[in-house]
């Protein structure tokens, strides 16, 4: 099934991924290795957050979402919880 591009961009923005995506040579089309390369552990957590936020679910269940994401990621997680 085709992915709703607007919903995908919304989830990426809410998870704070836009700066990361602008740095990746292929943006959203960047291949990710099985070990997560080229993303750092914190960046992988933010991608996971974007996956959770995709489609604006009404209920979120997160286990330590702020782990390894740094201060910017922590603020994105906090914002996502109240939006």
Buried (B, 14 or more C-beta within 10 A) or exposed (E): EEEEEEEBBBBBBBBBBEEBBEEBEEEEEEEEEEEEEEBBEBBBBBBBBBEBBBEEEEEEEEEEBBEBBBEEBBEBBEEBEEE
